[in-house]
Amino acid sequence: MPPRYAATVSCPSCGTRFQAPIEQILDVRVDPSAKSRVLGGSVNVAVCPSCGTGGALNLPFIYHDPDNEVALLYLPIDSGPSEVERQKAAGRLTRQLMDAMPMEERKGYLLQPETFISVESLVKRLFEIEGISEDEMARSQEQREFVAALLEAPQESWPNMVAERESLVDIGLFAFVEYVLQVVTSSGQQTAETEKVEALHEYLVGETETGRQLARRSTIVRSFAEDPTRESLLNALIEAPDAETVQMLVGSGIQFMDYAFFQALNQHIEEATSTEAQQKLQTLRRSILDQRDELAKRGEGELRDRALLLQRLMATDDPRKMANSHLSELDDLFFTVLGAQINEAQKAGDEGALGDLNRISRAVNEVMESTMPPEIALTRRLMAAPSDEQLDKQLNSIRGLLTPAFLQFLEALQESLVAQGQDEAAARVSKIQARAQQIAPAPAVAEPAQGSESPERPVTQEPTTPSGLIIAKR
């Protein structure tokens, strides 16, 4: 994973000093959501937790899409006092990106990334790469300006403003409003700006046709997500207001689409009280079948991709580095393929293949754990213990980590698993918690020494950006 940093920012409005996370390497294969953050203009944006003042930090970053062999470098003018310094900054980012990749995946295009001095020009280039037209880009910009105008205007003027620009109110506009809402609420504090954005979102949801449609879609999808059964899926599909809702439900409920599901749908068709209702249900059935078949084909392709990734991990000299650069592909499907290969090697008695597969398994699990919160990574290792004896051995080896906070985490996790119906996993966590409580050291009571003072922390010199922001590694 690319290193994480924080910028210490001084708010120009109220003077509050706070830390904001910053990104320097955005690799869409490691983190697919990086693309939407760049397109949405949400990279390296800070919002003051006290007054809500926000803005871009104007820090350089590099965007990488290995599938399209694209590297886009944002290098603002103030990245260095001279062109030589700017090129050094560019070289550091490029080198950092390449160092995170295995040698066999480093290609020539990485040495000459396309360079941009404004985020707008980089986003425009990314739109072109994604096949988005000039008209679509212009519409997106117009929507952003419209949202800004609404936020500046008094609320009583919103009805007339929205009526005049109703053609701009679509899913794209809602996506931008929701992004702005996410930015202003990220500090966790309620400000006047937060309240204004929340009010605008609420108004658009309640007073526009697109908003009401999206709210209905959200309600229907959530009703299935909260009670995922064959019956609730069928009811949600029948109530779906549009094709997009049907697509979302099919994608999340494909495991329930068995013979009994289609038998129940056919019964609804036969019992329809009008020809129009019957035709609507028949169209729904055809759409569900087509989408299910498409998902099955896509699943076969993803299965081949994961098998190919496993082969490449077996062949590379640095499986950890390759796993890091394919982080988003280390999903349940990958571990299913890995588990199947291990079982086959065990059945065949192929010790060489089994050793290689176990080596890859350890490397991939180490990479996965490095991205998790410490409590989850620790629990994951404990749950993998093959026996109670091995569990006790692991717990004794990490006795100092069995703190009250960790034991509380296990209790909360066990309750969450029970609520989700994962009884087997909940029982395992309960056993880990019980054994950990027995092995954990007794909490020590610290007695402050008479007349002693807390030692001062050493002062460290932290690097700064050209704009004077203090950058500190997390």
N, C-alpha and C positions, 0 to 999 in steps of 0.2 A: 504494500500500500504506500502511496506517496505520503511523505511526512506532513503532519498537520501543524498549522501555525495559528497564532493569534496576534492581532494588531491591537495595541493599546491606543485608544482614540480619545481625543479631547473634543467634547461637543462644542461647536462654535456658538450655540445659542445659550446654553446654561452653564458650560464649563465642566460638566460631569466627565470624569475619566472612566472608561469602561473598556472591556475587551470584546473584540469581534472576531469570529473565526474567518480565516482567509484561505483561499485555494490558489495553488500555483500550477498544479498538474491536473488537468481534467481529461481523463481517459474513458471514453464511452464503453469500452469493453470491460473495464474494471467497474465502472459505475454508470450504467445506462442513463440515469437521471441527469447526468452532467449536460447532456444535449439540451434538455428543456430548460435547465438553469441558464445556459448561455443564451438561448433564443429568447428567454424571458427577461434577460437583463438582470438576473439575480446573483451574479457572481461577484463576490467581494463587496457586498452592500452592508452598511452598518446602520443601526437605528438606536438612538439614544434611549436608554431605559428610563430616564427621568422625564424628558420633555417630548419624546417621540420624533425629534428631528432626525432625518435619515438622508443617506446619499451614498454614492459610489465612492470607494476608497481609491480608485484609479491606480491599482497595482497590476503589474504585468502577470500574465499567465499564458500557458500553452494548452491548446485543445487538440486532442488526438483521437482520430477515428481510424483504427488499424484496418478495419474491413474495407474502407474506401481509400486507404492509404493517404490520409489527409492529416496534416499538422498545421494548425493555425496559431500564430504567435501574436498576442496582444502586447505591444511594447510602446506605452505612452511616451510622449516627448520627455517627461520629467523622470524617466527611468534611469537617467544618469546625467552628470554635468556635461558630458561630451559624447560624440558619436562612438568613440572608442569604449567608453564606459557602458553605453547602451548595448553595444555588441557583446561586451563581456556578460551583461545581464542575460542577453539572449542565449549566449553559449551555456551559461549555468543552468537555465531552464531546460534546454535541449539535452544537455548531458544528464540532468536529473531524470528526465523522462527515459532516456536510453538505458541508464544504469538500472532502472526498475524492470527492464525487459531482458529475457534470455537472449544470448548472443545470436541465435539463429533467426530471431524475429526482428532484428535491427536492420532496417532497409535505408536505402539512399535518400528517400524523400524526407527522412527525419533530420538530415543534415542541412536541409534548405527549407525550413518551414515558411509558409506564406506569412508575411509580417504586416501588421496593421497598427496604426497609431491612434485609432478610435475604435471603441467597442461597436459603434453603429456600423462601421465598414466591415468589421469581422462578422457581425451578425448577418449582414447583407450577403456576404460570401457564403456563409453557412446555409442561408435560405436557398441560394443558387445550387449548392451541393445537394440539398435535400429535394430539389426540384420544385421549389415554391416560386411562383411567378412574381413579376414586378407588381402586378395588380394586387396580389395577395399581401405582398410586403407593404404596399401603400395603405391597404385597408387596415393592416395590423397597427401601423403607425397612427392612422387616423383614430382608431379605437383607443389607443393609449392617450392621445391628446384629449379625446372626449371624456375619458375617465378623470383625467387631471382637471378638466374644466368643471365637471360635476362636483369634485371634491372641493374646489375653490368657491363654488356658488352656494348660496343659501339653500337649505333643503326645500323650501317652498317653491323654488324655481325648477326643481327636478322634473315634475310632470310635463311642463312645456318643453324643456330641453330634450327629454327622452322622446316625446311625441315628434319633435322636429327631426331627430336623428334615429328614429326607430330601426332603420335598416342596418345600423351598426350593432344592434343588440342581438348577438348570437353567442354560441358556445365559446368562441374565441374571446369575446369581451368578458364573459363570466370567468374564464380561466385567468385573465389578467387581473380582474378585481380580486379574485381569491388569492392570487400571488401577492398583491399589495396588502391584503388582509393578513397573510402569513408573515410578511415582513414586519408590519407595524405591531403585531402581537408577539413577536419572537422574544421580546424582553420580558414578557410576563406581567407587565405593568399597564394599567388602563390610563390612557392619555386622551386628550381632546381629539387628536388625530385618529387614534384607534376607534373611538366612538363614532367619528364621522365615516370612516371606512365601513365599520359594521352596519351603520345606518343605511349607507348606500347599497351594500350587499342585500340587506333585508328588503329595501325598497324594490330593487330590481327583481328579486325572487318573487315578491308578492304582487307586483304591479305590471309585469311584462309577461307576454305569452311564453317566451323562451324560459324565463325564470320559473314560471309555474310548471312547465313541462319538465325541466331539470329537477325541480323539487319532487314531482311525482315519480320520476325515474329513481331518484335517490331513495324515496320511501319504499318503492317496490323491491329494489335490489337489497335494501337493508332488511326488509321483512324476511327474505329468503336467507340472507347471511346469518340472521339471528336464530333461525330455526331451519337449518339445511336438511330437508327431507325430500323424498320423491314427490309427495303431495304438495308441499309448499313451493317447490320449483314449478310444478305444473300450474298452480294457481297464479304465481307471479308472471309466468309466461303468457297466460291468457289475459291478464290485466295489463301487460306491457303496453305503453302508449305509442311506442315507435320501434323501428328496426334496431336502433342502437341499444335500446334496453334489452331487446331479445338477444342480441349478440353478447352483451355483458352477462346475461343469465346463462346462456348456453356455455360460455367459456368457464364460468365458475361452478356450473352444476352438471358438467358432462358425465361425471361418475354415477349420477342417478338415472341416466337415460338408458335404461335397460328395457327388456321386453314388457315388463309390468308398466313402465312409464308410458310407452306408446300405446299399450292396451287401454290405459286410462284415458289417454288423449283421444283415441278412436271412439271411446264410449261418449266423451263430450261431443264429438262430431255427430254421432248418431242421435244424441238426445237434443241437439240444437233445435230451437223452436221456430227458426226461420231459415230460409234459403241463404239470406245474407250472412247470418251468424255461422251457418255451416261452411260457407265458402271462406269466411275469415279464418275459421279454425283449420280448414284444409290448407290454406296458404301458410298459416303458422307452422303446421306439421312439415310442409315442404321446406320451409326456411330452416327449421330445426335440423332436419335430416341433412340438408346441404352444408350447414355450418358444422355439424358434428363430423361429417366426412372430411371437411376441410381441416378441422382441428386434428383429426386422426392422421391425415397426410403430413401436417406440420409436425405432429409428434414423432412420426417416423423419421422425418428429417432431423429433428433435434436429437433423436436417439443416435443417429449416425454421427452427428456432430460431437456428441459427448464421447462416443466410442473412439472417434478420431483424436479428440483431445487426450484421452487416456493413453493412446498409442504414442502421441507426441511427448507426453510426460514421461513415459517409459524410456523414450529415446534420448531425451535431453540430459545434459550433464548437471543441470541446475533445476530440478523439478519445483523447488520452492519459488524461484523467481518466475518460472513460467506459470505456475498456479496463481501467483500474485497478479500477473498481467491478464489472467482469464477469470478473475474473481467472480464475475456475474454468471459464469457458466458452471460454477461449482455448486450446483443445485441438487435437489432430491433426485433428479433424473441421472445426474452424473454419479452420485453415490449408489444408485441402483445398478448402473452399469459396472461400477467398480466392485460392488458386492457379488454380482453374478460372475465376474471374471475370477474373483478369489475363490468362489465355490467350485468353479470348473477346474481350477488349478489344484485344489484340494482333492477333488474326486479323481483327477488324473494322476495324482501323486507327483506332479511336476514341481519339485522343490525350487528349481531356478526361477520359474515364472512366479511362484508363490512368494519367494523372497523379494522379487522386483515389485510385485503388486503391493506387498506390505510396506515396502519402502515408500512407494507413491502414496499409500494411504496415510502413513505417518506425516509425510511432507504436506499433504493437502489439509490434514486435520490441524497441523501447526499453523498453516496460513489462515484457515478459518477461525481458529481460536484467537489469532492476533487481531482480528477485526471485531471481536466480541467484548462486551464489558467483562471485567475480571470475574465477577460472580458467576456469570453464565458459562464462561470458559472452564472455570473450576468445576462447576456442577456437571458440565458435559463430560469431563474426564472421569469424575466419580461415577456417573451413571454407566460408563462403559466398562467398569470393573467386572471381570468375568465371574467372580465369586465373592462371598462375604469375607473370606480371608484376605483376598486382594483388596477389597474395599477398606478393611481395617488397616491394612498395610499402608494404603495411600493416605488415609486420614491421619495416621500417626506421622507420616513423612511431612505433612503440611499442618501439623498441630497448631503452629503459631498463626495460621490464617483462619482458624475456626473461631472467628470473633462473634460477638453478639449480633452485629449487623449482618454477618453472613448467615447465621442461624435464622434470623428474621426473614432474610431473603428466601431461604429454603421453605419456610412456613408459608410465605405468600405465594411462592411458586406452586407448592402442593395444593393450596386452595384454588389457584387459577386452573390447574390441570383437572381438578375434580369438577369445577364449573364447566369445563370444556368437554367433559365426558371421557377424558383420557385416564381411565381408572388405573391401568397398568403402570403408566408413567408416574401417576400420583403416588401409587404404593411404593414405587422405587425411591422417589424423592423422600417420602415419609421415613423409609428405612434409613436413608442416608442421614436425614436430620436426627433421628434417634441415636444412631451410632456416633454422629459428630458431637452431639451434646454430651455423651459419655466421655469422649476423648478430649474435648476442648479443654484448654487450661482454665483454671479459675480466674475470673477477672481481677486484675491487680488494682489496688487503691493507691493512687499516687499521693504522697505527702510532700507538700512544698517545703523546701529547705528554708530555715529561718534566715531572713536577710538576703536571700538569693534573688537575683533578677534574671529574667529570661535573656539568653544571649541574643545579641542582634544577629539578623540574617546577613550573610555576606552580600555585599553589593556587587552585582554582575553587570558588565557592560554589554548591553544587548544591541544588535544591529538595527539600524533604522532604514526606512525607505527614503527615497529622494524627497518625499513630501513631509518627512519628519516623524512619521508614525513609528512607534517602537514595535518591532517584530520579535515575538518570543515563541520558541518551540514549545508545543504542548507535550 
